[in-house]
Structures are given as C-alpha cells and as structure tokens.
Amino acid sequence: MKANEQVNRRQFMGQAAAAAATVTIVAPHVLGGAKTPPSDKLNIAGIGVGGKGWGDVRSVPSENIVALCDVDTRQIARSAKQFPKAKTWVDYRKMLGKQKDIDAVMIATPDHTHAVITMAAIKLGKHVFCQKPLTHSVHEARMIGRAAKEAKVATQMGNQGQASEGARLLAETIWDGAIGNVREIHAWSNRNRRISQRGVARPKNTPAVPKELNWDLWLGPAGQRPYHPCYLPFSWRGWWDFGTGVLGDIGCHQLSAIFKTLKLGHPTSIEACSSNDQHPPEIADETAPVSSIVRYKFPAEGDRPALKLNWYDGGMMPPRPEEFDPSRRMTGGDGNLYVGDKGCIFGYTLIPEKRRREYGRPPKKLPRSPGHVKEWLIACKGGQPAGSDFANHAAHLTEVVMLGNIALRAKRKLIWDPKEMRFTNYAEANKFINPPYRKGWSL
C-alpha cells in the first residue's frame, strides 16, 4: 500500500491469490468425507513419540503408522500399544536407512535435533511434518528451506494457528484497509517458568542415566554434557543447547499470520533486553531468560511502508493502546496487537468495541483451511503446498525468530545482512548463526 492509501485492487487480488494457493480442492476422501482406500494411505513414521509427538501420530487416523522412533524406550512402549503393527526404533538414522516403506515422517523431538532429522528425511524424499520451531539456528532454517524447495517434498511446521479462521480474518481485515498501513506489531507470551527452567546455571551433580534412555542419541548434535533429569522429558526448552526459549517456542505461532498477511521479509536490525542481562555468563549462556523484549525493524517493501515488530515474554507487555476498552483485560497468556495509522486490531478483531460493531466482518477473500494436519496430508497426496510449508513460509519465519534469540544473547543492537547471512556491526554475534555440531553429526 502507498502511504495513507488503502490497498489497491490489483495488489489486493495478488495477495489473496498467493494466500489461496495454500488450499486446493481435492477428492472427498482426502478431506475426511469418506473412508480412505488402503491404496491412498500414507505410511508414516513418528520420530519423538512422547508428549507432542504422541498427539501427532494420533492426529492422522486415516493413514498408516508404520514406525515409531524414540531415544527413550518408555515412550515407544506406550505408543506401541496403540500401534502394535508399527516397527520400533531408537535411532532415526537406522530407521530411515533400513525401513523402506516409509512415505512421510512426523518429527516432535527437542528443538536441537529438528534440523538434522528433517534434512535426513528430505534427502531421502520423505514428506515431513516437523514441530515448531522448525530449526534451532538461523543457518539450519536457511538450509532446510532450500532443501525442501529443491526436493519438492510436502512439508508442514507444527504451528497449527496458521490454519485458523482468525488468521484469515486478520489478513482480510488488513487488506481491506480497516486500519490503514500497519506501523507496529506487538506480540507477547507469558509462559509459566515451571514449564521449562530459565535463568539458571548448569547442574553440577551427575545422576545415573535411566536404562531406558539413550543419552548420546538424545544429545544428538549438541555438545557433550552429563545427563540430568532437569533437561527432559520436556524441560529442555529453556536450555540454549537444546531449546529456543519462549520466543522460539511461541514466536512461530504468534507471528505466522502477520508474516503471511504483510509478506514480511528480512529485518534490517534486531535488539533486545532481558532478565539475563543481570546474570553472569554461567547462567545467561546456559538458559533463556525468564522475561525479555525483542525489537525488529523491517524496511519498506513494495507498497508496504517500514514497520516495527516487538516481542515480549515473561510478563512484559506493550503499552495499552488508547483504543482499548477500559474494562477489558489486556494481559494474560498469549496475545497480539497490530497498530495501523487508522486503527488497531487486538488478536483478530478491531478495537474499540464500537469500531468492531461498525465495521462488521471484512469481505471473505481467502479459502478456509480443512485443518492444519489435513493440509499436509493433501500436499503429500499431490495437492497444493500446506500453509506452513518449509520452502514458502516456515523456514523464513523460523529464521527471523532465531535472529531474536541471537539479539538476546548478544545484548546489543545487531544490523543484519540477509544475503551474506551475517551481522555487519558485531562480529562476535555471528558465532550464533551456525553453532558447531558435535563430532559425528552434520546437516
């Protein structure tokens, strides 16, 4: 959009057509309208089948679960009760190398192993569903995006909100010019610290490794360290070597819709402050902060003007806009606020309430999703790419989110050169772009 003007019809239709490309009309049985014939079923392997992975393999009842892989045999034993015909594996590399009937994989391992498993599957021509964030580093995101595009396999990141009605309403409302040009984006998440420890140092005691756990495989490409129960089964997310903190966990959810709506490219700068700023290296270098604020600046692109994107977590919040109804609560768990030069959107609706009632609903221009997982299944069976496929959306979104984590660790404003994949003003921060893998591991 040109400054102070609504989206013109040509641009609007182009945006709508691009977004519509994520959904296609397919046979009724693919959409769940009829029982899937055996010949149309995918043979799917679950990699990381505890927690979220357990839910993922149960989310595709129309397909065949032919393999279950986990470094903890306790997780395999539980999943095998529901899928007794599936072969079981501890090492995904052996599974992919030996079990030839696998068409697709669903990955729900800790963040630090997402990329190596995803790349191994893509190189073998397997379709991939990987939980968010897609990767653990900026370099991994760029490489996975390229590999997925070249291999032409069907992919989907596990940020299910992108398939929602709200995500489409947001795009349609902004494209309709309801708030004018978007100038600021605010996104926040207040995750309970008990979900994953943050702001703590590495433990010094070294308890024995449970007999059911292959600790070496769990570490994967991460640096060697002694086992400790504070890292798993789920508390790995707050540790930099294994997880990506609250920003990595939730950023790919919160920011997906606006990245699609505005076709956001690469930021020019990123800066951050956090509770880790008061901690010594033995804490700040080990775990993500309890609370943080990250600020991105995006340059003008095409008819879209420059804008700022701000991330908050751990109870940090943006200023309350004047348009917000005085009696309405703005704080809480996760939220988004979009500020334009003609108004604001909170979540997916205009504020204040009077403005929302006057406006109603935007013109319906986008096709609705059959469901996040079904999008992927459709793509696997020859349909259009899923809404969060790696090549067109997920890898880029993940890369930008990971840049925020680098700014948190660098503790200063960073100037980003996306073409050269480096920070031009602080060379020390470049070590976080592509952290080294442990010997024996590669992408």
C-alpha positions as CSV (number, residue, x, y, z in Angstrom):
1,M,0.0,0.0,0.0
2,K,1.1,3.5,-0.7
3,A,1.3,5.8,2.3
4,N,-2.1,6.8,3.7
5,E,-4.0,4.9,1.0
6,Q,-5.9,1.7,1.1
7,V,-4.7,-1.4,-0.8
8,N,-5.5,-1.1,-4.5
9,R,-7.5,-3.8,-6.1
10,R,-4.6,-5.2,-8.2
11,Q,-2.4,-5.7,-5.2
12,F,-5.2,-7.0,-3.0
13,M,-6.1,-9.7,-5.5
14,G,-2.5,-10.7,-5.9
15,Q,-2.1,-11.1,-2.1
16,A,-5.3,-13.0,-1.9
17,A,-4.3,-15.3,-4.7
18,A,-1.0,-16.0,-3.1
19,A,-2.6,-16.9,0.2
20,A,-5.2,-19.0,-1.5
21,A,-2.5,-21.2,-3.0
22,T,-2.1,-23.0,0.3
23,V,-5.5,-24.7,-0.1
24,T,-6.9,-26.7,-3.0
25,I,-10.0,-28.7,-3.9
26,V,-9.2,-32.4,-3.6
27,A,-11.1,-35.7,-3.5
28,P,-13.6,-36.1,-0.7
29,H,-11.8,-38.9,0.9
30,V,-8.7,-36.8,1.4
31,L,-10.7,-34.2,3.3
32,G,-12.2,-36.9,5.5
33,G,-15.6,-37.1,3.7
34,A,-15.3,-40.8,3.1
35,K,-13.1,-43.7,4.3
36,T,-9.6,-43.6,2.8
37,P,-9.0,-46.5,0.4
38,P,-5.9,-48.5,1.5
39,S,-4.1,-47.6,-1.7
40,D,-4.3,-43.9,-0.8
41,K,-2.9,-44.2,2.7
42,L,0.5,-42.8,3.6
43,N,3.0,-44.9,5.5
44,I,4.0,-42.5,8.3
45,A,6.8,-42.8,10.9
46,G,6.7,-40.9,14.2
47,I,10.1,-39.6,15.4
48,G,9.9,-38.5,19.0
49,V,6.6,-40.1,20.2
50,G,6.3,-38.8,23.7
51,G,4.4,-35.7,24.6
52,K,3.5,-33.7,21.5
53,G,4.7,-36.4,19.2
54,W,2.3,-38.8,20.8
55,G,-0.5,-36.4,19.8
56,D,0.9,-36.0,16.3
57,V,0.9,-39.7,15.4
58,R,-2.7,-40.0,16.7
59,S,-3.8,-37.0,14.5
60,V,-3.6,-39.0,11.3
61,P,-6.1,-41.9,11.8
62,S,-6.7,-42.0,8.1
63,E,-3.1,-43.1,7.4
64,N,-0.8,-46.0,8.4
65,I,1.6,-45.5,11.3
66,V,4.3,-48.0,10.2
67,A,7.2,-46.9,12.5
68,L,7.8,-45.4,16.0
69,C,11.1,-44.0,16.9
70,D,12.3,-42.5,20.2
71,V,15.5,-42.4,22.2
72,D,13.5,-43.4,25.3
73,T,12.0,-46.9,25.1
74,R,9.4,-45.9,27.7
75,Q,7.9,-43.6,25.2
76,I,8.0,-46.3,22.4
77,A,6.3,-48.8,24.7
78,R,3.3,-46.5,25.3
79,S,2.9,-45.6,21.6
80,A,3.3,-49.3,20.5
81,K,0.2,-50.2,22.5
82,Q,-1.9,-48.2,20.1
83,F,0.1,-49.0,17.0
84,P,1.1,-52.7,17.6
85,K,1.9,-53.2,13.9
86,A,4.5,-50.4,13.7
87,K,8.2,-51.2,13.8
88,T,10.1,-49.6,16.7
89,W,13.4,-47.9,16.6
90,V,15.7,-45.9,18.9
91,D,17.9,-44.4,16.2
92,Y,16.1,-42.5,13.4
93,R,19.1,-42.9,11.2
94,K,18.9,-46.7,11.2
95,M,15.1,-46.4,10.7
96,L,15.4,-44.2,7.7
97,G,18.2,-46.3,6.3
98,K,16.6,-49.7,6.7
99,Q,12.8,-49.3,6.7
100,K,12.0,-48.7,3.0
101,D,8.2,-48.5,3.3
102,I,8.1,-45.0,4.9
103,D,6.5,-42.3,2.9
104,A,6.5,-39.5,5.5
105,V,7.7,-38.6,8.9
106,M,6.3,-36.6,11.8
107,I,9.0,-35.1,14.0
108,A,8.5,-34.0,17.6
109,T,11.9,-34.2,19.2
110,P,13.6,-31.4,21.1
111,D,14.5,-28.3,19.0
112,H,18.2,-29.0,18.7
113,T,17.5,-32.2,16.7
114,H,14.8,-30.9,14.4
115,A,17.1,-29.9,11.5
116,V,19.3,-33.0,11.3
117,I,16.3,-35.3,11.3
118,T,14.4,-33.2,8.9
119,M,17.3,-32.9,6.5
120,A,17.9,-36.7,6.6
121,A,14.3,-37.3,5.7
122,I,14.2,-34.7,2.9
123,K,17.3,-36.1,1.3
124,L,15.6,-39.5,1.1
125,G,12.5,-37.9,-0.5
126,K,10.2,-38.2,2.5
127,H,7.4,-35.8,3.3
128,V,8.0,-34.1,6.6
129,F,5.8,-32.7,9.4
130,C,8.0,-31.1,12.0
131,Q,7.0,-29.3,15.2
132,K,7.9,-25.7,15.7
133,P,10.3,-24.1,15.7
134,L,11.5,-25.8,12.5
135,T,15.1,-25.4,13.5
136,H,17.5,-24.5,16.3
137,S,19.6,-22.0,14.4
138,V,19.4,-19.4,11.6
139,H,21.7,-21.4,9.3
140,E,19.6,-24.5,9.8
141,A,16.5,-22.7,8.8
142,R,18.0,-21.3,5.6
143,M,19.4,-24.7,4.6
144,I,16.1,-26.6,5.4
145,G,14.1,-24.1,3.4
146,R,16.4,-24.6,0.4
147,A,16.5,-28.3,0.7
148,A,12.7,-28.6,0.9
149,K,12.3,-26.4,-2.2
150,E,14.8,-28.5,-4.2
151,A,13.4,-31.8,-3.1
152,K,9.8,-30.8,-3.8
153,V,8.5,-32.9,-0.9
154,A,5.4,-32.0,1.1
155,T,6.2,-30.2,4.4
156,Q,4.4,-28.5,7.3
157,M,5.6,-26.9,10.5
158,G,3.5,-27.6,13.6
159,N,2.2,-24.0,14.1
160,Q,-1.5,-25.0,13.8
161,G,-2.8,-21.5,14.3
162,Q,-1.9,-20.6,10.7
163,A,-4.9,-22.8,9.6
164,S,-7.4,-20.9,11.8
165,E,-10.3,-18.7,10.9
166,G,-8.7,-15.9,12.9
167,A,-5.6,-15.9,10.7
168,R,-7.7,-15.4,7.6
169,L,-9.8,-12.7,9.2
170,L,-6.7,-10.8,10.2
171,A,-5.4,-10.9,6.6
172,E,-8.8,-9.9,5.1
173,T,-9.3,-7.1,7.6
174,I,-5.8,-5.6,7.0
175,W,-6.1,-6.0,3.2
176,D,-9.5,-4.3,3.3
177,G,-7.7,-1.2,4.7
178,A,-9.5,-1.3,8.0
179,I,-6.5,0.0,10.0
180,G,-4.6,1.6,7.1
181,N,-0.9,0.9,6.9
182,V,0.4,-1.4,9.7
183,R,3.1,0.5,11.6
184,E,3.7,-1.6,14.7
185,I,3.3,-5.2,15.6
186,H,3.2,-6.3,19.2
187,A,3.2,-10.0,20.2
188,W,3.6,-11.5,23.7
189,S,3.5,-14.7,25.6
190,N,3.6,-15.2,29.4
191,R,4.6,-18.8,29.8
192,N,4.9,-20.3,33.3
193,R,8.5,-20.7,34.3
194,R,7.8,-24.2,35.7
195,I,7.2,-25.5,32.2
196,S,10.9,-25.0,31.4
197,Q,13.6,-23.7,33.7
198,R,15.2,-20.5,32.7
199,G,17.6,-18.1,34.3
200,V,19.5,-20.9,36.0
201,A,23.1,-22.4,35.8
202,R,24.0,-25.9,34.6
203,P,23.6,-28.5,37.4
204,K,26.8,-29.9,38.9
205,N,25.6,-33.3,40.1
206,T,25.6,-36.2,37.7
207,P,22.9,-38.8,38.4
208,A,22.9,-42.1,36.5
209,V,21.3,-42.3,33.1
210,P,18.0,-44.2,33.1
211,K,18.4,-47.6,31.5
212,E,15.6,-46.8,29.0
213,L,17.2,-43.7,27.7
214,N,20.0,-43.4,25.0
215,W,21.5,-40.2,26.3
216,D,24.1,-40.0,23.5
217,L,21.3,-40.0,20.8
218,W,19.2,-37.6,22.9
219,L,22.2,-35.1,22.8
220,G,22.5,-35.6,19.1
221,P,24.4,-32.6,17.6
222,A,24.6,-30.7,20.9
223,G,27.8,-30.6,22.9
224,Q,28.6,-33.4,25.3
225,R,27.4,-33.0,28.8
226,P,26.4,-35.3,31.7
227,Y,22.8,-36.5,31.9
228,H,20.5,-34.7,34.3
229,P,16.7,-35.0,34.7
230,C,16.4,-31.2,34.6
231,Y,16.8,-31.4,30.8
232,L,14.0,-33.9,29.9
233,P,11.4,-35.1,29.1
234,F,10.1,-31.5,28.5
235,S,12.2,-29.1,30.4
236,W,14.9,-28.9,27.7
237,R,13.2,-25.9,26.1
238,G,14.8,-23.3,28.4
239,W,18.4,-24.6,27.8
240,W,20.1,-22.8,24.9
241,D,21.9,-26.0,23.7
242,F,18.6,-27.9,23.3
243,G,15.7,-25.3,23.1
244,T,15.0,-21.8,21.9
245,G,13.2,-20.3,24.9
246,V,9.8,-18.7,24.9
247,L,10.4,-16.8,21.7
248,G,11.4,-19.9,19.8
249,D,8.5,-21.9,21.4
250,I,5.7,-19.4,20.8
251,G,7.0,-16.9,18.2
252,C,6.3,-19.3,15.3
253,H,2.7,-19.4,16.5
254,Q,2.2,-15.7,17.3
255,L,3.9,-14.2,14.3
256,S,2.8,-16.6,11.5
257,A,-0.4,-14.8,10.5
258,I,1.1,-11.3,10.2
259,F,4.1,-12.6,8.3
260,K,1.8,-14.0,5.7
261,T,-0.5,-11.0,5.7
262,L,2.2,-8.5,5.1
263,K,4.7,-10.8,3.4
264,L,7.4,-9.7,5.8
265,G,10.9,-10.3,4.5
266,H,14.1,-9.8,6.4
267,P,14.6,-7.3,9.2
268,T,17.4,-4.7,9.0
269,S,18.1,-4.7,12.7
270,I,17.3,-6.6,15.9
271,E,17.8,-5.5,19.5
272,A,16.8,-7.0,22.8
273,C,16.9,-6.7,26.6
274,S,16.1,-9.4,29.1
275,S,16.3,-10.7,32.7
276,N,19.5,-12.4,31.6
277,D,21.2,-9.0,31.4
278,Q,21.7,-9.1,35.2
279,H,23.1,-12.7,35.3
280,P,26.7,-13.8,34.9
281,P,27.7,-15.9,31.9
282,E,27.3,-19.3,33.7
283,I,23.5,-18.5,33.7
284,A,23.0,-16.3,30.7
285,D,25.0,-18.6,28.4
286,E,23.1,-21.7,29.6
287,T,19.4,-20.8,29.7
288,A,17.0,-18.5,28.0
289,P,15.7,-15.5,30.1
290,V,12.7,-15.6,32.4
291,S,11.5,-12.4,30.6
292,S,12.5,-10.4,27.6
293,I,11.7,-7.8,25.0
294,V,12.9,-8.1,21.4
295,R,12.5,-5.4,18.8
296,Y,12.8,-5.9,15.0
297,K,12.8,-3.2,12.3
298,F,11.6,-4.2,8.8
299,P,12.3,-1.9,5.8
300,A,9.6,-0.8,3.4
301,E,9.0,-3.3,0.7
302,G,6.9,-2.6,-2.4
303,D,3.9,-0.6,-1.4
304,R,4.2,-1.6,2.3
305,P,5.9,1.0,4.5
306,A,8.6,0.3,7.1
307,L,7.4,-1.1,10.4
308,K,8.5,-2.3,13.8
309,L,7.8,-5.7,15.3
310,N,8.1,-6.1,19.1
311,W,8.1,-9.3,21.1
312,Y,7.5,-9.6,24.9
313,D,7.5,-12.6,27.3
314,G,7.7,-13.4,30.9
315,G,5.1,-10.7,31.9
316,M,6.5,-7.9,29.7
317,M,3.8,-6.2,27.8
318,P,3.4,-3.4,25.2
319,P,1.7,0.0,26.2
320,R,-2.0,-0.3,26.4
321,P,-3.5,1.5,23.4
322,E,-6.0,4.3,23.9
323,E,-8.5,2.4,21.7
324,F,-8.6,-0.5,24.2
325,D,-11.8,-0.6,26.2
326,P,-11.1,0.4,29.8
327,S,-12.9,-2.6,31.3
328,R,-11.1,-5.1,29.2
329,R,-8.1,-7.1,30.3
330,M,-5.1,-7.0,28.0
331,T,-2.6,-9.0,30.0
332,G,-2.7,-12.8,30.4
333,G,-1.2,-15.6,28.3
334,D,-0.5,-15.0,24.6
335,G,-1.7,-12.0,22.5
336,N,-1.1,-9.8,19.5
337,L,-1.7,-6.1,18.8
338,Y,-1.5,-4.6,15.4
339,V,-1.3,-0.8,15.2
340,G,-2.1,1.0,11.9
341,D,-2.3,4.6,11.0
342,K,-6.1,4.3,11.0
343,G,-6.7,2.0,13.9
344,C,-5.8,-1.1,15.9
345,I,-6.5,-4.9,15.8
346,F,-6.3,-6.8,19.1
347,G,-6.0,-10.5,18.3
348,Y,-8.1,-10.8,15.2
349,T,-10.7,-8.1,15.8
350,L,-10.8,-4.3,15.6
351,I,-10.8,-2.2,18.8
352,P,-12.6,-0.5,20.4
353,E,-15.8,-2.5,20.5
354,K,-17.7,0.4,18.9
355,R,-15.4,0.3,15.9
356,R,-15.7,-3.5,15.6
357,R,-19.5,-3.3,15.6
358,E,-19.5,-0.6,13.0
359,Y,-17.1,-2.4,10.7
360,G,-18.5,-5.9,11.0
361,R,-16.6,-8.6,9.0
362,P,-14.2,-8.0,6.1
363,P,-15.0,-9.3,2.6
364,K,-14.3,-13.0,2.5
365,K,-11.5,-13.5,0.0
366,L,-9.5,-16.4,1.3
367,P,-10.4,-20.1,1.2
368,R,-10.7,-21.7,4.6
369,S,-8.4,-24.5,5.7
370,P,-9.5,-28.1,6.0
371,G,-7.3,-28.3,9.1
372,H,-3.6,-28.0,9.8
373,V,-2.6,-31.6,9.6
374,K,-5.0,-32.3,6.7
375,E,-3.3,-29.5,4.7
376,W,-0.1,-31.6,4.9
377,L,-1.8,-34.8,4.0
378,I,-3.4,-33.1,1.0
379,A,0.1,-31.9,-0.1
380,C,1.6,-35.3,0.4
381,K,-1.0,-36.8,-1.9
382,G,-0.3,-34.3,-4.7
383,G,-2.3,-31.2,-3.6
384,Q,-1.1,-27.7,-3.2
385,P,1.6,-26.9,-0.6
386,A,0.4,-26.7,3.0
387,G,0.1,-23.3,4.7
388,S,3.2,-23.6,6.8
389,D,5.4,-25.5,4.3
390,F,9.1,-25.1,4.8
391,A,10.1,-23.6,1.4
392,N,7.5,-20.8,1.3
393,H,6.8,-19.9,4.9
394,A,8.1,-21.9,7.9
395,A,11.8,-21.7,7.2
396,H,11.8,-18.0,6.8
397,L,9.6,-17.4,9.8
398,T,11.9,-19.6,11.9
399,E,15.0,-17.8,10.7
400,V,13.6,-14.4,11.8
401,V,12.5,-15.8,15.2
402,M,16.0,-17.2,15.7
403,L,17.6,-13.8,15.0
404,G,15.7,-12.5,18.0
405,N,17.3,-15.1,20.2
406,I,20.8,-14.1,18.9
407,A,20.0,-10.5,19.9
408,L,19.1,-11.7,23.4
409,R,22.4,-13.4,23.7
410,A,24.5,-10.6,22.1
411,K,22.9,-8.0,24.3
412,R,23.2,-5.2,21.8
413,K,21.6,-3.9,18.6
414,L,22.5,-6.0,15.6
415,I,22.5,-5.0,11.9
416,W,21.5,-7.9,9.7
417,D,22.7,-8.7,6.2
418,P,20.4,-11.4,5.0
419,K,22.2,-12.0,1.7
420,E,25.6,-12.7,3.4
421,M,23.9,-14.2,6.5
422,R,25.9,-12.2,8.9
423,F,25.7,-9.2,11.3
424,T,27.7,-6.3,10.0
425,N,28.2,-4.4,13.2
426,Y,29.2,-7.0,15.8
427,A,31.2,-10.0,14.5
428,E,31.0,-11.8,17.9
429,A,27.3,-12.4,17.3
430,N,27.9,-14.3,14.1
431,K,29.0,-17.4,16.1
432,F,25.3,-17.9,17.0
433,I,24.2,-18.1,13.3
434,N,25.6,-21.6,12.8
435,P,26.8,-23.1,16.1
436,P,29.1,-26.1,15.6
437,Y,27.7,-29.7,15.8
438,R,29.3,-32.4,18.0
439,K,31.7,-34.7,16.1
440,G,29.9,-37.3,14.1
441,W,26.9,-35.1,13.3
442,S,26.1,-33.0,10.3
443,L,23.2,-31.3,8.5
